[in-house]
Amino acid sequence: MSSANSAQTAEQTPLPIRPCPSLQNGPHPRIKDIKLLLKVADLSCQGAIDFLGTVNAGLVVGEAVNHVFQWLYTPESTVPGTRSVTLIIRSMEGVAYTRGKDLDSDHKEIHFSADYISNIPAERKKNEILGVVCHEMVHCFQFDACESAPSGLIEGIADWVRLCSGLRPPHWKKRADGEWDAGYERTGFFLEYLEQRFGEGSVRRVNETMRNMKYEEESFWKDLFGHHVEKLWEDYCKELKETEAVDEIPAIEGESSEGRVGNLTQPELEKANDAEAGQGTVCARATSTGEATPVPHMLKVPPQNPT
């Protein structure tokens, strides 16, 4: 199957969205108090044109907030004290990052690369925009065990919310190798396994447990699930291998044997990641007091699919 046909098949067969239990009791009362803003640095750049022409700018940020609250909190939950989120579309290397404002970290900024947006294949552009904004919005409203949680867990929770919200990109797949805290979709799929194995609300409990305690790996996972995380990861990998459940997601259109994603080659994408990492970009994570503290963060560029 060609890349184009594979992408078309993926688009024609949307992944199912699991019903969200928190919707049964209505939205969290904090949502109405959060101010949501949009800033576009240059309306004439192609990425800004694509963004404004692809999604409803007045709804995309609000929908992302709803996804976070629906999957990580109940209406009775204590949530971080974030008061505003500004989505900024501007020319920059990399994909996206989140940070708190210098004077008041309760006001968050999501910086989203207009250059990256302009290079997303047309048939993937809407879902990729929604997915990236969803991932970054999680960083505005998640706990991090008083800054002690593994970065891979923080990134995994963000991609788990993206996964549950039906915004999984076609290059994601489950992997039965590596480490549990590799982050992003690898950890996201592992968290979904825990949600299925231990019941609805399991990942929400992982997040809420990090609200007012330091992360101690052995006790953290044993208190939640009765096992060390390495045993849980071993069980997950074993299940994948036994059921041959490792996903084989077709390549997205625009990716060829030369290693291109959209209009960028894989080395160019990796260079963009390296460049942004060198800029010291940060995201703001919530602490036990509801305040947010800047910590290193960067959203990775989608990896090249294996051929």
N, C-alpha and C positions, 0 to 999 in steps of 0.2 A: 504494500500500500504506500502511495506517495505521501510526502509530508502534507501536501495540500489536502488530499483526501482524508488523511488521518485527522487533521485539524477540523475538517468539516464534520466528520463523524463524531468527534468529541463535542462539538458545538450542538449537534442535533440530538445528542443523548445527554441531557443535563444530569449531573449527579444529584441524588435525592437529598433534600434538606430534612434533617431530623427535627421533629417538633420540639419546641423549646418549652420546658416545664414552667419557667418563671412567668410566661405570658398568662398563665391561668389566673394569676392574682393581680393582673394589671401592671403598668409600668412603675418603676421605682420613683418615689416622690421627688428625689433629687434631680431628675432629668430636666424638669421644667426650669430649674434655677441656673442651669449651665448655659453660658453665653457662647454661641457658635459664630465664628467669623471666617471670611474668605478674603485672601489678599493675593492678587495676581500682579507680579512685578512688571511684566511687559506683555501687554495684550496683543502685540504684533508678532510675538514668537510663535513658532508652529506648535510647540507643546501646549501653550495656553489656548490657542485656537482649537486644538484637538480636545483638550480637557473640557472647555466650555461647550463644544459642539457634540460631545459624547455623553456627558452626564448632566443631570439637573443640579447645578451648583448650589441651589438653595436647599437641596435635600440630602446630598451625598454625605455631608458631615453629620447631620442628625441621624441618618440611618446607621452610620458607623457607631455612634454613641449607643443607639438602641441595641445593636448586636452585642456590644460589650456588656451592657447591663442585663440583657436577657440571659446570657450564658454564664456570667461570673457572679451575679448577685440576685437576691430575691428582694421584694419590696421591703423586707424587714432588715436587710443587711446594712452593716456599717460600711460606707464607701469612702474612698479618698476625698480630700477637700478641694479637688480641682474645680475652679470657678469659671474658666473660659478655655476654649480651644480655638486657635486660629490656624487654618489650613493655608499655607503659603506656597504658591506655584511659582517657581523661579528657575532660571538656568543654573545648573550646578552639576558636578560629577556625582556618580553613584545613583541611588534610587530614592531613598527617603530617610529621614531621621526625625526624632522627636526630642524636644528640650523644654525646660521651664524657662521663663523669662528671668533675667538676672535680678531684677528688683523684687519679683514676687513669683516664686516657682509654682504657685497655685494656678498661674496662667500659663498654659501650654502652647507651644508652637509645633506644628507638623510641617516640615519642609519637604516638598515633593518636587523632584527634578522634572522640569519641563523638557529637558533633552531626552530623558528616559521615556516620558510619555509620547513624544513624537516618534520614537522608534519602536513602539509596541505595534505588532501587526494589527490591521484594522479589525479583523474578526475577534481579536482578543482584547482590544483596547478597553471596552467598558468594564468587563469583569476584572481585568488587571488593575484598573484605577480603583474600583470599589474594594478589591482585595487588599491593595497596598494601604489605602486609607483605613480600612478595618484593622489591619495589623498594627499600624502606628497608633490608632486610637486606643488599643488595649494598653499601650505603654502610658497613656495619660491617666488610666484608672485602675491599674493593678498594684498589688502589694508586692514587696520584695524582701520580706524577712529582715527589716531594718538594714537594707543594703547588703545583706549577707547571702542571698540566694544565688545559686549558679546562674550565670548569664544564659546558659542553654535552656534552663527551665523557664526563665523569663520570656525568651524568644519562642519557646515551644508553646507556652500558653497563648501567646499572641497568634501563632499560626493555628492552634487548636480552635480558637474562636473564629478565625477565618474559615477553617474547614467546616465547622458546624453551621456557619452562616451561608453555606452553599457557594463559596467563592474560591474553591480549590482550583488552582491553575493546572493545565494538563500535564506539565512536566513533573508534578509531585508524584512520588510513589513510596510505598512502604518498603523499609529496608531491614533485613535481618542481620545486620552487621554493624560494626562501629560501637559507639558509646551511647547510652541513653540520653546524655545531656549534650549531644552534638548540636542541639537547638533547632529552631525553625521547624520545617515539616517533619523531620525525622522524630523529634521529640513530640511534635504535635500528634502524630499518629500513635505514638506510645501512650500519650495521655488519653486518646480516644479509646484505646484498648482498656485502660484502667476504668474509664467511664462505663464501658460495656461490661466489664468483669465485676466491678464492685458496686455498680448501680448509679442511677441518675444523681447528679450533683457531686460526683466524686472530684472532678477537677475544680469545681467551685470551692469545695472544702480545702483543696490544695492551696488555692489563692487566699482564702480567708484565714487559713492557719498561719500564713506569712504576715498577717497584719501587725502583730505585736510581739513577735518572738524572733530570736536569732535562728538561723538555719543550722541544725546539727543533723547531718545526713542520716545516720542510723536511726535515731529516735524519731525524726520527722516522718519517715515513711512507715516505720513499724507502728507508730501511734495511729496513723491514718489507715493503713491497709494490712498490718500484721506481718509484713515482710520487709527485708532490706530491699532497697531499690534495685540492686544488682540482681537479686533473685527475681524480682518482677520483670526486669528487662530480659533475663534469661528465659523466663516463661513466655514472654511475648515473642521473642525470636524463634523459640521452639515451635510455637503455634503457627507462625508464618511459614516456617519450613515444612511442617507436617501437612498443612492444608494447601500448600503452594499458593498462598494468598498474596505473594509479592506482586504489587500492581505493575502492569506493563502499559503505561500511558503512552499513546502515540505521540510522535514528535509534533510540535506546533508548526503551523505554516510559517514560512520565513526562515526555518532552520534547515540547513542543507548539510551535505557531507563535508563542506568546508568549515563547519562549526559556526554557522551564523545564527543569531537570534534577532529577528527583525532585520535592521540595517547594520547591526554591530556584530563583529566576530567575537567568539568567546574570549580570546586574549584581550580584546578591547574592553569587554565587560569586566574581566578580572582586574585590569588596570584601573578602571573607574572605581572599583571597590577599594583597591589599595590606596588610591588617591584620597578618597573620602576618609578612610581610616586614619590617614596622616593628618587630616584636618582637625582631629580631636573632637568630632561631633559628639553630641550627647543627647540622651533622652532623660526625661524626668520621671523617676519612679516614686510612688507614694510610700511614705513611712507610716509607722504605727500611729502617729499623731494626725494623720491626714495630710501632712505636708509632703512636698515632693522634693527630692534631692537629685541634682544632675549626676548622671553616671554614664560611662561610655556606652554607646549603642550605634549600630548601623544595620540597616536592612540589606541583606545580601542580594545580589543580582542572581536571577534564576540560573541554575547550572545547566551545562550542556547535557542533552539527553544521550544516553549510550546508544551506539549504533550497532 
